[in-house]
């Protein structure tokens, strides 16, 4: 899905979200329904619009969720875990490249977030799309020879106050947002503008969505 020459941050979603509706979902083991946006049956678990929102949140925030379903939004790691552990889910990422305003997509046939005792590790497989397989990227970055250091699949989640990446540094602190870092990333969809990318494609807007297989 691609579009271009879009100026207004929210009007750019016109057409792109023609079937974007608010629904209440039931999270396993939780009593109260949770409102989310749904697009053709896909549940939005993360939406990042522009660069004004502060994603440098602590572990508790990323665990519980924050933001607005109509704007910048993070469903919460615990809810993601409970949903994706209850039945098999797919993942779809739709992102707009900063330089061209074109939209690209990446889809994974299997997506799961592990439990909190394991620090919510990422599990994905079965890629298709035109954005590139950033979550399972095993290459290097700008010829640095560090093959495999940017592979996200299997990584624990990290925030600036809970550092579980494989780097001697703190990736979340330096990149400005919580993520499934390695040392550090080929994708970061919660980062500050300079680090906000997918397979080193700089991003301006995106959403992550899941759907039962």
C-alpha positions in Angstrom: 0.0 0.0 0.0 1.6 3.3 -1.1 0.7 7.0 -1.2 2.6 10.2 -1.6 2.5 14.0 -1.4 0.7 14.1 2.0 1.2 17.1 4.2 -1.2 17.0 7.1 -0.4 14.3 9.7 -3.9 13.1 10.3 -5.4 13.7 6.9 -2.7 11.5 5.5 -4.6 8.6 7.1 -7.7 9.3 5.0 -8.3 6.4 2.7 -5.5 4.5 4.4 -7.9 3.8 7.3 -11.3 3.9 5.6 -12.4 0.9 7.6 -10.7 2.0 10.9 -13.3 1.5 13.6 -13.2 1.4 17.4 -13.9 -2.0 18.9 -13.8 -3.5 22.4 -11.6 -6.6 22.8 -11.5 -9.0 25.7 -8.0 -9.7 27.0 -7.7 -13.3 28.5 -7.7 -13.3 32.3 -8.7 -9.6 32.4 -12.3 -8.6 33.2 -12.7 -5.2 31.6 -12.9 -4.9 27.8 -10.2 -2.8 26.1 -11.0 -0.3 23.3 -8.7 -0.5 20.3 -8.8 0.5 16.6 -9.6 -2.3 14.2 -8.8 -2.2 10.4 -10.4 -5.0 8.4 -10.1 -7.3 11.4 -6.6 -6.2 12.3 -6.2 -4.9 15.9 -3.8 -1.9 16.2 -1.3 -2.6 19.0 1.0 0.3 18.3 0.7 3.6 16.3 3.4 6.2 16.0 2.6 9.5 14.2 5.3 12.0 13.6 7.9 13.0 16.1 6.3 15.1 18.9 5.3 12.3 21.2 7.7 11.2 24.0 8.3 7.4 23.7 11.1 7.4 26.3 8.8 5.8 28.9 9.6 3.5 31.7 9.1 -0.3 32.0 5.8 0.0 33.8 4.3 2.2 31.0 5.4 -0.2 28.3 4.0 -3.1 30.3 0.6 -1.5 30.9 0.2 0.5 27.8 -0.2 4.3 27.1 -1.4 6.9 24.6 -4.6 7.4 22.7 -6.0 4.9 20.2 -6.8 7.9 17.9 -3.2 9.1 17.9 0.1 7.8 19.4 -0.6 4.5 21.1 1.0 1.4 22.7 -1.4 -1.4 23.8 0.9 -2.7 26.5 3.3 -5.7 26.6 1.2 -7.7 29.1 -1.9 -7.4 26.9 0.1 -8.3 23.9 1.4 -11.4 25.7 -2.0 -12.5 26.9 -3.6 -12.1 23.5 -0.8 -13.8 21.5 -0.5 -16.6 24.0 -4.2 -17.4 23.8 -4.2 -18.3 20.1 -1.9 -18.0 17.1 -1.6 -14.4 15.8 -0.2 -12.7 12.7 1.6 -9.3 12.6 1.3 -6.6 10.0 3.4 -3.4 10.1 2.5 -0.5 7.8 4.9 2.4 7.6 5.4 5.6 5.8 9.0 6.5 4.6 10.1 9.9 5.6 11.9 10.9 2.4 9.4 9.7 -0.1 6.1 9.7 1.8 5.5 6.2 0.3 3.8 3.5 2.4 5.3 0.0 2.8 4.2 -3.1 4.6 5.7 -6.1 6.3 3.7 -9.1 7.4 4.6 -12.0 9.6 2.5 -15.2 9.7 3.4 -15.8 13.3 3.7 -13.2 16.1 4.0 -13.8 19.8 5.1 -11.8 22.9 6.5 -13.9 25.7 5.6 -13.5 29.4 6.8 -10.9 31.8 9.1 -13.2 33.8 11.0 -13.7 30.5 11.0 -9.9 29.8 8.4 -10.2 27.0 10.6 -11.6 24.3 9.6 -11.2 20.6 8.8 -14.2 18.5 8.1 -13.8 14.8 8.3 -16.0 11.6 7.0 -16.2 8.1 7.7 -12.8 6.5 6.2 -11.3 3.4 5.9 -7.7 2.1 7.7 -4.8 0.4 9.2 -3.1 3.5 11.9 -5.7 4.2 12.3 -8.3 7.0 13.7 -6.0 9.6 12.8 -8.1 12.6 14.8 -11.1 11.3 17.6 -9.1 9.6 20.9 -10.9 10.1 23.1 -8.5 8.0 25.4 -5.7 9.0 25.0 -2.0 9.2 26.9 0.3 6.8 29.6 -2.2 6.4 30.4 -2.6 10.1 30.8 -6.3 9.8 28.5 -7.0 12.8 26.4 -9.7 11.2 23.6 -10.8 13.4 23.9 -7.9 15.9 20.7 -6.3 14.7 18.5 -9.4 14.7 15.4 -8.8 16.8 13.6 -12.1 16.8 14.0 -13.7 20.3 15.2 -10.5 21.9 13.8 -9.4 25.3 12.1 -6.0 25.6 14.2 -3.1 27.0 13.4 0.4 28.4 15.7 3.0 29.8 15.1 1.7 33.3 15.0 -2.0 32.5 17.9 -2.9 30.2 17.8 -6.4 28.7 19.5 -5.9 25.4 22.8 -7.5 24.3 24.7 -4.3 24.1 27.2 -3.0 26.6 25.3 0.3 26.2 21.7 0.9 27.0 19.9 0.9 23.6 16.6 2.2 24.9 18.2 5.2 26.6 20.3 6.1 23.6 17.5 5.5 21.0 14.7 7.2 23.1 12.1 4.4 23.3 11.4 0.9 24.5 12.0 -2.0 22.0 13.2 -5.5 21.4 16.8 -4.4 21.0 19.8 -6.5 20.2 23.0 -4.4 19.9 21.1 -2.2 19.0 18.6 -2.4 16.1 17.7 -2.7 12.5 14.2 -1.6 13.4 13.0 0.7 16.1 9.3 1.8 15.9 9.2 3.8 19.2 12.5 5.7 18.8 13.4 9.4 18.4 13.4 10.8 14.9 17.1 10.1 14.2 16.7 6.5 15.2 13.1 5.9 14.0 13.5 3.3 11.2 12.6 0.0 9.7 15.5 -1.9 8.0 17.3 1.5 8.0 14.4 3.1 6.1 13.6 6.3 8.1 9.9 6.4 9.1 7.5 9.2 9.7 4.3 7.3 10.5 3.4 3.7 11.2 1.1 1.2 12.9 1.6 -2.4 14.1 -1.5 -4.6 13.9 -2.3 -8.2 14.8 -4.9 -10.6 13.7 -5.7 -14.2 14.6 -4.4 -16.8 12.1 
